[in-house]
Amino acid sequence: MLQHASEQPLNPAHLRQVAEARQRKRRLFRTARVAGFSGWSTGILGFAALVGGIWSLPALLLGVAMLYCAWSELRHADALRRGEPSAPSSLARNQLYLALALCAYAGVGIAIAITRPAEASLGTPTGDPQVDAMLAETAASVAAVAKGISIVVYAALIPGVLLMQGGTALYYLGARKHIRQYIESTPPWIIELDRIASPKDLDHTNQQSPTRLSQAA
């Protein structure tokens, strides 16, 4: 019986079923690759934020949050490769956590920029009252401009994050129907093999075209 295919060599019928299952699962592997790229990218940026956190507590906390989200995304990407039904929702929820962390960081940055007085560096006094007054005015103007730029940058980060992470979350949720189709149309023994296989083995198998698997039968 097909359910006991793991107890005997795969026959041509089994290989055809494997080829058909891999074809149905291609969309899931594409989504998993996107999640893998996103996870590694988030991890690199999170490490950079963590290093910057040596001088900034908000950056330190953001780095920790981003590293956690990166680890979680990579883990759920592997779950998606195995065809676990909860993987798309977990990936989407992870994007919302990342958006929350980034928006909180931007909010703190705006609050700090607004409440912190603009610091104007006068440099070494020249001894001329008129020149020193002019330099002080110029420095104050530059500090005010820098403060305004900081507020604009942090404010622009929030809608950008919501658009990016929100769109990615919707993309991940779109994989739910493909998992349902895969589970409904695939023999249980293939699903079980996928769930115990390593992500590397699954990627290698997926790279083999369904036509090649069918020819092997």
C-alpha positions as a LaTeX table, in Angstrom:
\begin{tabular}{lrrr}
\hline
Residue & $x$ (\AA) & $y$ (\AA) & $z$ (\AA) \\
\hline
Met1 & 0.00 & 0.00 & 0.00 \\
Leu2 & 1.14 & 3.58 & $-0.63$ \\
Gln3 & 0.80 & 4.42 & 3.03 \\
His4 & 3.57 & 1.93 & 3.74 \\
Ala5 & 5.85 & 3.07 & 0.95 \\
Ser6 & 8.61 & 3.87 & 3.45 \\
Glu7 & 8.84 & 0.12 & 4.29 \\
Gln8 & 9.74 & $-0.88$ & 0.70 \\
Pro9 & 11.53 & 0.58 & $-2.33$ \\
Leu10 & 9.59 & 3.30 & $-4.12$ \\
Asn11 & 7.80 & 1.98 & $-7.18$ \\
Pro12 & 6.86 & 4.03 & $-10.27$ \\
Ala13 & 3.49 & 5.00 & $-8.76$ \\
His14 & 5.23 & 6.38 & $-5.67$ \\
Leu15 & 7.69 & 8.42 & $-7.75$ \\
Arg16 & 4.84 & 9.91 & $-9.77$ \\
Gln17 & 3.12 & 10.93 & $-6.56$ \\
Val18 & 6.33 & 12.51 & $-5.27$ \\
Ala19 & 6.74 & 14.44 & $-8.53$ \\
Glu20 & 3.16 & 15.70 & $-8.37$ \\
Ala21 & 3.59 & 16.70 & $-4.72$ \\
Arg22 & 6.75 & 18.66 & $-5.52$ \\
Gln23 & 4.93 & 20.49 & $-8.29$ \\
Arg24 & 2.14 & 21.48 & $-5.89$ \\
Lys25 & 4.71 & 22.60 & $-3.34$ \\
Arg26 & 6.74 & 24.92 & $-5.58$ \\
Arg27 & 4.81 & 28.00 & $-4.45$ \\
Leu28 & 5.61 & 27.16 & $-0.82$ \\
Phe29 & 9.32 & 26.84 & $-1.57$ \\
Arg30 & 9.34 & 30.22 & $-3.31$ \\
Thr31 & 7.70 & 31.80 & $-0.28$ \\
Ala32 & 10.15 & 30.03 & 2.03 \\
Arg33 & 13.08 & 31.43 & 0.04 \\
Val34 & 11.64 & 34.94 & 0.40 \\
Ala35 & 11.31 & 34.36 & 4.15 \\
Gly36 & 14.87 & 33.06 & 4.32 \\
Phe37 & 16.23 & 36.12 & 2.55 \\
Ser38 & 14.15 & 38.40 & 4.75 \\
Gly39 & 15.31 & 36.60 & 7.88 \\
Trp40 & 19.00 & 36.90 & 7.04 \\
Ser41 & 18.61 & 40.55 & 6.00 \\
Thr42 & 16.82 & 41.35 & 9.25 \\
Gly43 & 19.53 & 39.54 & 11.19 \\
Ile44 & 22.33 & 41.55 & 9.56 \\
Leu45 & 20.56 & 44.85 & 10.19 \\
Gly46 & 19.74 & 43.74 & 13.72 \\
Phe47 & 23.41 & 42.99 & 14.41 \\
Ala48 & 24.34 & 46.43 & 13.09 \\
Ala49 & 21.74 & 48.01 & 15.38 \\
Leu50 & 23.09 & 45.96 & 18.28 \\
Val51 & 26.60 & 47.29 & 17.67 \\
Gly52 & 25.20 & 50.82 & 17.50 \\
Gly53 & 23.44 & 50.14 & 20.79 \\
Ile54 & 26.76 & 50.57 & 22.56 \\
Trp55 & 26.02 & 54.30 & 22.44 \\
Ser56 & 22.21 & 54.20 & 22.26 \\
Leu57 & 19.81 & 52.21 & 24.42 \\
Pro58 & 16.92 & 52.42 & 21.88 \\
Ala59 & 19.24 & 51.04 & 19.17 \\
Leu60 & 20.34 & 48.24 & 21.51 \\
Leu61 & 16.74 & 47.21 & 22.20 \\
Leu62 & 15.90 & 47.44 & 18.50 \\
Gly63 & 18.86 & 45.20 & 17.67 \\
Val64 & 17.72 & 42.56 & 20.14 \\
Ala65 & 14.16 & 42.67 & 18.75 \\
Met66 & 15.37 & 42.42 & 15.15 \\
Leu67 & 17.66 & 39.48 & 15.92 \\
Tyr68 & 14.77 & 37.66 & 17.57 \\
Cys69 & 12.51 & 38.35 & 14.57 \\
Ala70 & 15.26 & 37.14 & 12.22 \\
Trp71 & 15.67 & 33.88 & 14.14 \\
Ser72 & 11.91 & 33.38 & 14.23 \\
Glu73 & 11.50 & 34.05 & 10.51 \\
Leu74 & 14.21 & 31.56 & 9.55 \\
Arg75 & 12.66 & 28.95 & 11.82 \\
His76 & 9.19 & 29.42 & 10.35 \\
Ala77 & 10.63 & 29.41 & 6.82 \\
Asp78 & 11.87 & 25.87 & 7.52 \\
Ala79 & 8.41 & 24.99 & 8.83 \\
Leu80 & 6.90 & 26.30 & 5.58 \\
Arg81 & 9.23 & 24.05 & 3.57 \\
Arg82 & 7.89 & 21.11 & 5.57 \\
Gly83 & 4.33 & 22.15 & 4.77 \\
Glu84 & 3.25 & 22.93 & 8.34 \\
Pro85 & $-0.18$ & 24.64 & 8.22 \\
Ser86 & 0.70 & 27.18 & 10.93 \\
Ala87 & 3.82 & 28.48 & 9.15 \\
Pro88 & 2.22 & 31.26 & 7.02 \\
Ser89 & 0.37 & 32.76 & 9.98 \\
Ser90 & 3.50 & 32.57 & 12.12 \\
Leu91 & 5.55 & 34.33 & 9.45 \\
Ala92 & 2.92 & 37.05 & 9.07 \\
Arg93 & 2.71 & 37.54 & 12.83 \\
Asn94 & 6.50 & 37.82 & 12.98 \\
Gln95 & 6.35 & 40.68 & 10.46 \\
Leu96 & 3.89 & 42.49 & 12.71 \\
Tyr97 & 6.26 & 42.09 & 15.66 \\
Leu98 & 9.07 & 43.51 & 13.54 \\
Ala99 & 6.89 & 46.43 & 12.45 \\
Leu100 & 5.98 & 47.13 & 16.07 \\
Ala101 & 9.64 & 47.18 & 17.09 \\
Leu102 & 10.64 & 49.50 & 14.25 \\
Cys103 & 7.70 & 51.86 & 14.81 \\
Ala104 & 8.46 & 51.99 & 18.54 \\
Tyr105 & 12.07 & 52.84 & 17.75 \\
Ala106 & 10.94 & 55.60 & 15.38 \\
Gly107 & 8.52 & 56.93 & 17.99 \\
Val108 & 11.23 & 57.08 & 20.62 \\
Gly109 & 13.52 & 58.81 & 18.14 \\
Ile110 & 10.88 & 61.45 & 17.42 \\
Ala111 & 10.26 & 62.02 & 21.13 \\
Ile112 & 13.97 & 62.40 & 21.84 \\
Ala113 & 14.46 & 64.78 & 18.91 \\
Ile114 & 11.54 & 66.96 & 20.01 \\
Thr115 & 12.36 & 67.13 & 23.70 \\
Arg116 & 16.15 & 67.37 & 23.52 \\
Pro117 & 17.42 & 70.94 & 23.09 \\
Ala118 & 19.32 & 71.57 & 19.90 \\
Glu119 & 22.99 & 71.66 & 20.82 \\
Ala120 & 24.98 & 74.28 & 18.92 \\
Ser121 & 28.73 & 73.94 & 18.92 \\
Leu122 & 30.38 & 77.36 & 18.96 \\
Gly123 & 33.89 & 76.09 & 18.59 \\
Thr124 & 36.75 & 78.18 & 19.91 \\
Pro125 & 35.72 & 81.80 & 20.60 \\
Thr126 & 37.47 & 84.28 & 18.34 \\
Gly127 & 37.47 & 87.06 & 20.90 \\
Asp128 & 35.43 & 89.29 & 18.61 \\
Pro129 & 31.93 & 89.68 & 20.09 \\
Gln130 & 30.31 & 90.30 & 16.70 \\
Val131 & 31.99 & 87.31 & 15.04 \\
Asp132 & 31.20 & 85.04 & 17.98 \\
Ala133 & 27.55 & 86.14 & 17.90 \\
Met134 & 27.35 & 85.42 & 14.17 \\
Leu135 & 28.95 & 81.99 & 14.63 \\
Ala136 & 26.57 & 81.21 & 17.48 \\
Glu137 & 23.57 & 82.13 & 15.33 \\
Thr138 & 24.84 & 79.98 & 12.44 \\
Ala139 & 25.48 & 77.03 & 14.73 \\
Ala140 & 22.01 & 77.34 & 16.23 \\
Ser141 & 20.47 & 77.35 & 12.75 \\
Val142 & 22.42 & 74.25 & 11.73 \\
Ala143 & 21.39 & 72.46 & 14.94 \\
Ala144 & 17.74 & 73.34 & 14.34 \\
Val145 & 17.90 & 72.03 & 10.77 \\
Ala146 & 19.55 & 68.80 & 11.96 \\
Lys147 & 16.82 & 68.37 & 14.57 \\
Gly148 & 14.13 & 68.87 & 11.95 \\
Ile149 & 15.75 & 66.35 & 9.61 \\
Ser150 & 15.87 & 63.78 & 12.42 \\
Ile151 & 12.16 & 64.21 & 13.09 \\
Val152 & 11.29 & 63.92 & 9.39 \\
Val153 & 13.41 & 60.77 & 8.94 \\
Tyr154 & 11.89 & 59.02 & 11.95 \\
Ala155 & 8.38 & 60.09 & 10.93 \\
Ala156 & 8.89 & 58.80 & 7.38 \\
Leu157 & 10.13 & 55.47 & 8.77 \\
Ile158 & 6.74 & 54.61 & 10.29 \\
Pro159 & 4.59 & 54.52 & 7.12 \\
Gly160 & 7.46 & 52.87 & 5.24 \\
Val161 & 7.65 & 50.11 & 7.83 \\
Leu162 & 3.89 & 49.61 & 7.88 \\
Leu163 & 3.82 & 49.34 & 4.09 \\
Met164 & 6.78 & 46.98 & 3.84 \\
Gln165 & 6.06 & 44.69 & 6.77 \\
Gly166 & 2.32 & 44.79 & 6.18 \\
Gly167 & 2.75 & 43.83 & 2.52 \\
Thr168 & 5.15 & 41.03 & 3.45 \\
Ala169 & 2.71 & 39.71 & 6.05 \\
Leu170 & $-0.07$ & 39.60 & 3.44 \\
Tyr171 & 2.27 & 37.81 & 1.05 \\
Tyr172 & 2.98 & 35.14 & 3.67 \\
Leu173 & $-0.71$ & 34.72 & 4.45 \\
Gly174 & $-1.30$ & 34.02 & 0.77 \\
Ala175 & 0.58 & 30.74 & 1.21 \\
Arg176 & $-2.17$ & 29.32 & 3.43 \\
Lys177 & $-4.32$ & 28.23 & 0.51 \\
His178 & $-1.34$ & 26.54 & $-1.14$ \\
Ile179 & $-0.65$ & 24.56 & 2.03 \\
Arg180 & $-4.31$ & 23.50 & 2.19 \\
Gln181 & $-4.20$ & 22.38 & $-1.43$ \\
Tyr182 & $-0.97$ & 20.53 & $-0.81$ \\
Ile183 & $-2.30$ & 18.70 & 2.25 \\
Glu184 & $-5.63$ & 17.84 & 0.61 \\
Ser185 & $-4.03$ & 16.51 & $-2.57$ \\
Thr186 & $-0.91$ & 14.78 & $-1.26$ \\
Pro187 & $-0.71$ & 11.24 & 0.17 \\
Pro188 & $-0.09$ & 11.26 & 3.93 \\
Trp189 & 3.17 & 9.31 & 3.63 \\
Ile190 & 4.72 & 12.07 & 1.50 \\
Ile191 & 3.58 & 14.76 & 3.93 \\
Glu192 & 5.10 & 12.81 & 6.82 \\
Leu193 & 8.40 & 12.38 & 4.98 \\
Asp194 & 8.50 & 16.12 & 4.32 \\
Arg195 & 7.96 & 16.92 & 7.98 \\
Ile196 & 10.84 & 14.75 & 9.18 \\
Ala197 & 13.25 & 15.74 & 6.39 \\
Ser198 & 15.85 & 18.46 & 6.89 \\
Pro199 & 15.35 & 21.81 & 5.09 \\
Lys200 & 18.52 & 21.12 & 3.06 \\
Asp201 & 17.12 & 17.80 & 1.81 \\
Leu202 & 13.81 & 19.44 & 0.94 \\
Asp203 & 15.54 & 22.17 & $-1.05$ \\
His204 & 17.61 & 19.60 & $-2.91$ \\
Thr205 & 14.55 & 17.53 & $-3.76$ \\
Asn206 & 12.60 & 20.57 & $-4.85$ \\
Gln207 & 15.37 & 21.57 & $-7.27$ \\
Gln208 & 14.79 & 18.34 & $-9.15$ \\
Ser209 & 12.14 & 18.95 & $-11.77$ \\
Pro210 & 8.91 & 16.93 & $-11.61$ \\
Thr211 & 9.66 & 15.69 & $-15.14$ \\
Arg212 & 12.96 & 14.21 & $-13.98$ \\
Leu213 & 11.30 & 12.45 & $-11.07$ \\
Ser214 & 8.60 & 11.10 & $-13.35$ \\
Gln215 & 11.22 & 9.83 & $-15.82$ \\
Ala216 & 12.95 & 8.05 & $-12.95$ \\
Ala217 & 9.77 & 6.08 & $-12.50$ \\
\hline
\end{tabular}
